[in-house]
Amino acid sequence: MSLLGVLLFCAVTTTIGPVGQDASAPQDAIAAALEAGDLDGAQAKAEQWVASDPNAPYAHLFLGFCFEQRGDGKADREFDRALELGAADADLTLQIADVYATRFADVIASGVTDGAPAERARAEELYAKVADLQGNSMVALPRIAWLKRTGGDIAGAKAVLFAAIALDPLADGPHYDLWSLIGSGVEYDELASFYDGLSAGNYAPAARARCRSFQGQVFANKALAHRAAAATAAEASDSLAHAAALEAARNAYVASIPCFDRAIAADPAGADAPRREQIRSLVGIVEVLGERSDFGAARLAAADARDAIDPLLRASPDDPQLQLDADSVSYALFVAAGGEANRDANYATRMGEIYDHWAWATSIVTHRADWWNNLGFFAREAAKYEESYAAYRKCIELAPDNVRYVNDTALILLYHLHRDLDEAERLLVRAVQLGAAQYPNVKDDPAAEADMRSAWGDAMLNHGKLLTERDRFDDADSAFARLAAFDPERPDLARERETLAMKRRLRAALDAGDIAAVTTLLEADLAEECAVRQKFVVGRDDEARVVQLARWAAAQRAGDPALDAFIARSIEAIHAADAERVAGSSESESP
């Protein structure tokens, strides 16, 4: 007997209640023997029961169970006799119907898709009888639908499930059974219309609200199907189909929103579930607009999503789904903004919008270090450096042993605020020490090892860069050597060693008072920087090595007009190179 058969058989042998003449019969002892695997004992007890009370329907039922377990065809004889004696007993009829359904399921599970038609027909006949006896039983109707579906009668299954849902809209099972037919006989719009009709029916408020909520979920699932089609179109480089699928997805999400509003209005006491479903749709809209790279529309949709999330998150700040929704809005905005690659003139403004999102989120959920890290990151990208540093400080207060967080906190001081370098060095030394202590514990986990390799490597690299910044060239050499011993293939190590060597030359020229040699070195580096930026996205102008070195050199020779002029000119040249790259990219994308 298959697993499904065992499950059904166990169910029918343990759910029998006292009925009429059989109230004192030995059914519990027989059921216990069957469960214990004592088939001989169970059959002996059942036969004794039949002999002592041949008109007891449950005696014949249990004897039939014993024969069924043996695969003995006499089971049918006993089931027929039980049905004859208990013609009006819905529970007995249901259990025998389950046996025939189990036989049918076993044949289907064996791969014979058109097998056991007699068992299927018999089970369906008996379930229909149960439905009549119980007044359209919510137990029997889903089983009839399963038989029809498994037997290939999709239209029949759909009709039965429609009837079951109309009988009791609050029963979850028939809804999900019906949804499983989507794409194989049931369409989204047909299902939405069905729920729309039920919502106007004469049901209790909770039932009408459930139907409206399910109608909204149908539209939301339709949106997901369109998004899957959009992904397929993107893989095939079919831009027209991709755009059309995303627009269809957005329209489906939009159609779901008023359904949830009406569900909330129908049953305010049960508003939490439809509100959460509505949030899923609002977030989905932001995600679709993100995939369309429509930042302006995504920003407005994100505000709607936040407004919906806000009261629920304030009431339950530890709710994992609501936190995930907030995460999803941020990610969708970042995608819509073009990520870090789209560093045009409005880059900082777009990052500022996402910073505002995390400022909102961390004002409610105050204990997540990763959220404070996100706030710090987007503040940095929006050129809000003091705010970024404050966020990173909060982040490492919550997660003081996180290598990456400690490293990133130091970087704000080193690269952007250009102050408190003693604190920056303390943080980087700590990050390096943490990495050395933690790496042995993760090196056997590929994902964790890769993350720690990156974070610890960043800390070692940045420690060397800080030492370079502080003119401690020999110490910087040692820091870079340590990184080289750990990760010799790291691509940015060679450039930082080159920067160290260049700074040594600049130091020597400055000490000799040879400003011409200083500017010659810087001019060569500026030319290299601009050549790279004309082809690739590199970063902000203040992150450029040539700008940092020029500012360092100018600080050594305060008031030197040649160096001050070079700094201004280098920033202009970098902006021009970035603009040339953006213009070239736009031309290449034009039809």
C-alpha positions in Angstrom: 0.0 0.0 0.0 1.4 3.5 -0.9 2.1 6.2 1.6 -1.2 7.9 0.7 -2.9 4.6 1.2 -1.4 4.2 4.6 -2.4 7.7 5.6 -5.9 7.2 4.5 -6.1 3.8 6.2 -4.8 5.2 9.4 -7.3 8.0 9.3 -10.3 5.7 8.8 -9.2 3.3 11.6 -8.8 6.0 14.2 -11.7 8.4 13.6 -14.7 6.3 14.3 -17.1 7.5 16.9 -19.9 5.6 18.7 -22.9 5.2 16.5 -26.2 3.6 17.5 -26.0 -0.2 17.9 -22.2 -0.3 17.6 -21.6 2.0 20.5 -20.3 -0.8 22.7 -18.7 -2.8 19.9 -15.0 -3.8 20.0 -13.9 -1.4 17.3 -11.2 0.2 19.5 -9.5 -3.1 20.1 -9.6 -4.0 16.4 -8.2 -0.6 15.5 -5.4 -1.0 18.1 -4.5 -4.4 16.7 -4.4 -3.0 13.2 -2.1 -0.2 14.2 0.1 -2.6 16.1 0.5 -4.7 13.0 -1.4 -7.7 14.5 -3.5 -8.4 11.4 -4.4 -11.9 12.5 -5.6 -10.7 15.9 -7.6 -7.8 14.3 -9.3 -10.2 11.8 -10.2 -12.7 14.5 -11.8 -10.0 16.6 -13.7 -8.6 13.6 -15.0 -12.1 12.6 -16.2 -12.7 16.2 -18.0 -9.3 16.1 -19.7 -10.2 12.8 -20.7 -13.6 14.1 -22.1 -12.1 17.3 -23.9 -9.2 15.6 -24.2 -9.8 11.8 -26.4 -6.7 11.4 -23.7 -4.3 12.8 -22.5 -2.2 9.9 -19.2 -1.3 11.7 -18.4 -5.0 12.3 -18.5 -5.6 8.5 -16.5 -2.3 8.0 -13.7 -3.5 10.2 -13.6 -7.0 8.8 -13.4 -5.3 5.4 -10.4 -3.3 6.6 -8.7 -6.5 7.6 -9.3 -8.0 4.2 -8.1 -4.8 2.6 -4.8 -4.9 4.4 -4.3 -8.5 3.1 -5.2 -7.5 -0.4 -8.1 -10.0 -0.2 -11.0 -9.3 -2.6 -13.5 -10.3 0.1 -13.1 -6.7 1.4 -15.5 -5.5 -1.3 -18.2 -7.9 0.0 -17.8 -6.7 3.6 -17.9 -3.0 2.5 -21.0 -3.6 0.4 -22.7 -5.3 3.4 -21.6 -2.4 5.7 -23.1 0.1 3.3 -26.3 -1.9 3.1 -26.7 -2.0 6.8 -25.6 1.6 7.4 -27.1 3.3 4.4 -27.7 6.6 6.2 -24.4 6.7 8.0 -22.3 9.4 6.4 -19.2 8.6 8.5 -19.2 4.9 7.6 -19.8 5.8 3.9 -16.9 8.3 4.0 -14.4 5.8 5.3 -15.3 3.2 2.7 -15.0 5.9 0.0 -11.6 6.7 1.3 -10.6 3.0 0.8 -11.6 3.1 -2.9 -9.8 6.4 -3.3 -6.7 4.9 -1.8 -6.8 2.1 -4.2 -7.1 4.6 -7.1 -4.2 6.7 -5.6 -2.0 3.6 -5.4 -2.5 2.8 -9.0 -1.9 6.5 -10.0 1.3 6.5 -7.9 2.6 3.5 -9.7 2.5 5.4 -12.9 -0.6 3.9 -14.5 -2.4 7.2 -15.1 -5.5 5.6 -16.7 -5.8 2.7 -14.2 -8.4 1.8 -11.6 -11.4 3.6 -13.3 -13.8 1.3 -11.3 -12.2 2.3 -8.0 -12.3 6.0 -8.9 -15.9 5.8 -10.0 -16.9 3.9 -6.8 -15.1 6.4 -4.6 -16.7 9.3 -6.4 -20.1 7.7 -6.1 -19.7 7.2 -2.3 -18.3 10.7 -1.7 -21.3 12.1 -3.6 -23.5 10.1 -1.2 -21.7 11.5 1.8 -22.2 15.0 0.4 -26.0 14.3 0.1 -26.1 12.9 3.6 -24.3 15.8 5.1 -25.7 18.5 2.9 -22.8 19.1 0.5 -20.1 18.0 3.0 -16.9 20.1 3.0 -15.2 16.8 3.7 -16.5 15.0 0.6 -16.5 17.7 -2.0 -12.7 18.3 -2.0 -12.2 14.6 -2.3 -14.5 14.4 -5.3 -12.6 17.3 -6.8 -9.3 15.4 -6.3 -10.6 12.3 -7.9 -11.9 14.3 -10.9 -8.6 16.2 -11.3 -6.5 13.1 -10.9 -8.6 11.3 -13.4 -8.2 14.1 -15.9 -11.6 15.8 -15.5 -10.3 19.3 -14.8 -13.6 21.0 -15.7 -15.4 18.7 -13.3 -12.9 19.3 -10.5 -13.2 23.0 -11.0 -17.0 22.9 -10.8 -16.9 20.9 -7.6 -14.4 23.3 -6.0 -16.5 26.3 -7.0 -19.4 24.6 -5.2 -17.3 23.8 -2.1 -16.0 27.4 -1.8 -19.5 28.8 -2.3 -20.7 26.5 0.5 -18.0 27.7 3.0 -15.7 30.5 1.8 -13.8 30.3 5.1 -12.5 26.8 4.5 -9.0 27.2 3.2 -8.5 23.8 1.5 -10.8 24.2 -1.5 -9.3 27.6 -2.3 -5.8 26.2 -2.5 -7.0 23.2 -4.4 -8.7 25.5 -6.9 -5.6 27.6 -7.2 -3.5 24.6 -8.0 -5.5 24.3 -11.3 -4.3 27.7 -12.5 -2.8 27.3 -15.9 -4.4 23.8 -16.5 -8.0 24.7 -16.8 -8.4 27.8 -14.5 -7.4 31.2 -15.6 -6.5 34.2 -13.3 -9.3 36.4 -14.6 -11.9 33.6 -14.3 -10.9 33.1 -10.7 -10.9 36.8 -9.9 -14.4 37.1 -11.3 -15.5 34.1 -9.3 -14.3 35.7 -6.1 -15.9 39.0 -7.1 -19.2 37.3 -7.4 -18.9 35.6 -4.1 -18.0 38.8 -2.3 -21.4 40.2 -3.2 -23.1 37.1 -1.7 -25.1 36.7 1.4 -22.2 35.7 3.7 -21.0 36.8 7.0 -18.5 39.8 7.0 -15.5 37.5 7.6 -16.5 35.3 4.6 -17.0 38.3 2.3 -13.6 39.7 3.4 -11.9 36.4 2.7 -13.3 36.3 -0.8 -12.1 39.9 -1.5 -8.7 39.1 0.0 -8.5 36.0 -2.2 -9.5 38.1 -5.2 -6.6 40.4 -4.4 -4.2 37.5 -4.1 -5.3 36.1 -7.5 -4.2 39.4 -9.1 -1.0 39.4 -7.1 -0.2 35.9 -8.3 -1.1 37.0 -11.8 1.6 39.7 -11.4 4.1 37.1 -10.3 3.4 35.1 -13.5 3.9 38.2 -15.6 7.2 38.8 -13.8 8.3 35.3 -14.5 7.5 35.9 -18.2 9.5 39.2 -18.0 12.5 37.3 -16.7 12.2 34.8 -19.5 12.0 37.6 -22.1 15.1 39.3 -20.5 17.1 36.0 -20.9 16.0 35.9 -24.5 17.0 39.6 -25.0 13.4 40.4 -26.1 13.1 43.9 -24.8 9.6 44.5 -26.1 8.2 41.3 -24.5 10.1 42.2 -21.3 8.6 45.7 -21.1 5.1 44.4 -21.9 5.3 41.7 -19.2 6.5 44.2 -16.6 3.6 46.5 -17.5 1.2 43.7 -17.2 2.6 42.8 -13.8 2.3 46.3 -12.6 -1.3 46.5 -13.7 -2.1 43.2 -11.9 -0.6 44.5 -8.7 -2.5 47.7 -9.0 -5.7 45.7 -9.5 -5.1 43.9 -6.3 -4.9 47.0 -4.1 -8.6 47.9 -4.0 -9.5 44.2 -3.4 -7.6 44.3 -0.1 -9.1 47.7 0.8 -12.6 46.2 0.4 -11.6 43.1 2.4 -10.5 45.4 5.2 -13.7 47.4 5.0 -15.9 44.2 5.0 -14.3 42.9 8.2 -12.2 45.5 10.1 -11.7 43.0 12.9 -9.8 40.7 10.5 -7.9 43.5 8.8 -4.4 42.3 9.6 -4.1 39.6 7.0 -5.4 41.6 4.0 -3.3 44.6 5.1 -0.2 42.4 4.9 -1.2 41.0 1.6 -1.7 44.5 0.3 1.8 45.4 1.5 3.1 42.5 -0.7 1.4 44.0 -3.7 2.7 47.5 -2.9 6.2 46.2 -2.6 5.7 44.2 -5.8 4.9 47.5 -7.6 8.2 49.0 -6.4 10.1 45.9 -7.5 8.5 46.0 -11.0 9.4 49.7 -11.4 12.9 48.8 -10.2 13.2 46.2 -12.9 12.0 48.9 -15.4 14.7 51.3 -14.1 12.0 53.9 -13.4 13.4 55.5 -10.3 11.0 58.4 -10.3 7.9 56.2 -10.2 9.6 53.7 -7.9 10.3 56.4 -5.4 6.6 57.4 -5.3 5.6 53.7 -5.0 8.1 53.2 -2.2 6.5 56.0 -0.3 3.1 54.2 -0.6 4.6 50.9 0.6 6.3 52.6 3.6 3.0 54.3 4.5 1.4 50.8 4.6 4.2 49.1 6.4 4.7 51.8 9.0 1.8 51.3 11.4 2.2 47.5 11.4 6.0 47.6 11.8 5.7 50.1 14.7 3.2 47.8 16.4 5.4 44.7 15.7 9.0 45.9 15.1 10.4 42.3 15.4 8.0 40.9 12.7 10.3 39.2 10.2 8.0 39.5 7.2 7.5 43.3 7.7 11.3 43.7 8.0 11.7 41.7 4.8 9.2 44.0 3.1 11.3 47.1 4.2 14.4 45.4 2.9 12.7 44.6 -0.4 11.7 48.2 -0.9 15.2 49.4 -0.5 16.6 46.8 -2.9 14.1 47.7 -5.5 14.9 51.4 -5.2 18.6 50.6 -5.5 17.9 48.6 -8.7 15.8 51.4 -10.1 18.6 53.8 -9.4 21.0 51.7 -11.5 23.0 50.7 -8.4 26.5 52.0 -7.9 27.3 51.9 -11.6 25.0 54.8 -12.6 27.1 57.6 -11.2 25.6 60.5 -13.1 24.9 64.0 -11.8 21.9 62.8 -9.9 23.5 59.8 -8.3 23.8 61.3 -4.8 20.2 62.5 -4.9 19.0 59.0 -5.7 21.1 57.5 -3.0 19.7 60.2 -0.6 16.2 58.9 -1.3 17.3 55.4 -0.2 19.1 56.9 2.8 15.8 58.5 3.8 14.2 55.0 3.6 16.7 53.6 6.0 16.5 56.5 8.3 12.8 55.7 8.6 13.4 52.0 9.0 16.1 52.4 11.7 13.9 54.8 13.6 11.5 51.9 14.2 13.7 48.8 14.2 16.7 50.0 16.3 18.5 46.7 17.0 19.5 45.4 13.6 23.2 46.1 12.9 22.8 45.3 9.2 20.1 48.1 8.9 22.4 50.6 10.5 25.1 49.4 8.1 22.6 50.1 5.2 21.9 53.6 6.6 25.6 54.3 6.8 26.2 53.0 3.3 23.5 55.1 1.6 24.4 58.2 3.7 28.0 57.8 2.4 26.8 57.4 -1.2 24.6 60.5 -0.7 27.7 62.4 0.5 26.2 62.7 4.0 29.4 61.8 5.7 28.7 62.8 9.3 25.4 60.9 9.2 27.2 58.0 7.7 29.8 57.9 10.4 27.1 58.2 13.1 25.2 55.2 11.5 28.3 53.1 11.3 29.1 53.8 15.0 25.7 52.6 15.9 26.3 49.6 13.7 29.5 48.5 15.4 27.9 49.2 18.8 25.4 46.5 18.0 27.9 44.2 16.2 31.4 45.0 17.6 33.0 41.9 16.2 31.8 42.2 12.6 35.0 42.6 10.5 33.3 44.4 7.6 31.3 46.8 9.8 34.4 47.8 11.8 36.3 48.3 8.6 33.6 50.4 6.9 33.4 52.7 10.0 37.1 53.4 9.7 36.8 54.2 6.0 34.4 57.2 6.7 37.0 58.8 8.8 39.9 58.0 6.5 38.4 58.8 3.1 35.5 61.2 3.6 35.8 63.1 6.9 39.6 63.2 6.8 39.8 63.3 10.6 40.4 61.2 13.7 42.9 59.1 11.9 44.1 57.7 15.3 40.5 56.3 15.7 40.4 55.1 12.1 43.7 53.2 12.7 42.4 51.7 16.0 39.4 50.4 14.1 41.3 49.0 11.2 43.8 47.3 13.5 40.8 45.8 15.4 39.2 44.7 12.1 42.5 43.0 11.0 42.7 41.2 14.4 39.1 40.1 14.3 39.6 38.7 10.8 42.7 36.8 11.9 40.8 35.3 14.8 37.6 34.4 12.9 39.0 33.2 9.5 40.1 29.8 10.8 36.6 29.1 12.0 35.0 29.7 8.6 37.6 28.5 6.1 35.8 25.1 5.6 32.5 26.8 4.7 32.8 28.1 1.1 30.3 30.9 1.4 31.4 32.1 4.8 35.1 31.8 3.7 34.5 34.0 0.7 32.8 36.6 2.7 35.5 36.6 5.4 38.2 36.6 2.8 36.7 39.8 1.3 36.1 41.5 4.6 39.4 40.6 6.2 41.3 41.4 3.0 39.6 44.8 2.8 40.6 45.5 6.4 44.3 44.6 5.7 44.3 46.6 2.5 42.7 49.7 4.1 45.1 49.4 7.1 47.9 49.6 4.6 46.3 52.6 2.8 45.9 54.4 6.1 49.5 53.9 7.0 50.4 55.2 3.5 48.2 58.2 4.2 50.1 58.8 7.5 53.5 58.6 5.7 54.4 55.5 7.6 55.7 53.8 4.5 57.6 50.9 6.1 54.6 50.0 8.2 52.4 50.2 5.1 54.8 47.9 3.3 54.4 45.4 6.1 50.6 45.6 6.0 50.5 45.0 2.3 52.9 42.1 2.6 50.6 40.5 5.1 47.7 40.8 2.7 49.9 39.4 -0.1 50.7 36.4 2.0 47.0 35.8 2.6 45.5 36.6 -0.8 48.3 37.1 -3.4 45.7 37.2 -6.3 43.8 40.2 -4.8 43.5 42.5 -7.8 43.6 45.9 -5.9 46.8 45.1 -3.9 49.1 45.9 -6.8 47.6 49.3 -7.3 47.9 50.2 -3.6 51.5 49.1 -3.6 51.9 51.3 -6.7 50.3 54.2 -4.7 52.7 53.6 -1.9 55.7 53.7 -4.2 54.3 56.9 -5.9 53.8 58.6 -2.6 57.4 57.8 -1.6 58.5 59.6 -4.8 56.2 62.5 -4.1 57.6 62.7 -0.6 61.2 62.8 -1.9 60.2 65.5 -4.4 58.5 67.6 -1.8 61.4 67.3 0.6 63.7 68.5 -2.2 61.3 71.4 -3.0 60.9 70.2 -6.6 57.2 71.1 -7.2 57.7 70.6 -10.9 58.5 66.9 -10.3 55.5 66.6 -8.0 53.1 68.0 -10.7 54.7 65.8 -13.4 54.0 62.7 -11.3 50.4 63.9 -10.6 49.8 64.8 -14.3 50.7 61.3 -15.4 48.4 59.8 -12.8 45.6 62.1 -13.8 45.9 61.0 -17.4 45.7 57.4 -16.4 42.6 58.1 -14.2 40.8 59.9 -17.0 41.6 57.2 -19.5 40.1 54.6 -17.2 37.0 56.7 -16.4 36.2 57.2 -20.1 35.6 53.5 -20.3 34.6 52.3 -16.8 32.6 53.4 -13.8 35.2 54.1 -11.1 33.8 56.1 -8.3 33.4 59.7 -6.9 36.0 62.3 -7.8 37.1 62.5 -4.1 37.9 58.8 -4.2 40.3 59.2 -7.1 43.9 58.5 -6.1 45.3 61.5 -8.0 42.9 63.9 -6.1 43.9 62.3 -2.7 47.6 62.5 -3.5 47.3 66.1 -4.8 45.5 67.1 -1.6 48.1 65.4 0.5 50.9 67.2 -1.4 49.1 70.5 -1.1 48.7 70.0 2.6 52.5 69.6 2.9 53.0 72.9 0.9 50.1 75.0 2.2 49.2 77.8 -0.1 51.2 76.6 -3.1 49.2 77.9 -6.1 50.4 75.3 -8.5 49.1 72.4 -6.4 45.8 74.2 -5.5 45.2 74.8 -9.2 46.0 71.2 -10.0 43.4 69.9 -7.6 40.7 72.0 -9.2 41.8 71.1 -12.7 42.0 67.4 -11.9 38.4 67.3 -10.5 37.2 69.1 -13.7 39.1 66.6 -15.9 37.6 63.6 -13.9 34.1 65.1 -14.3 34.7 65.5 -18.0 35.9 61.9 -18.4 32.8 60.6 -16.5 30.5 62.7 -18.7 32.2 61.3 -21.8 31.6 57.8 -20.7 28.0 58.4 -19.9 27.4 60.1 -23.3 29.1 57.3 -25.1 27.0 54.7 -23.2 23.8 56.6 -24.1 24.7 56.7 -27.8 25.4 53.0 -27.8 22.0 52.2 -26.3 20.1 54.3 -28.9 18.3 52.4 -31.6 
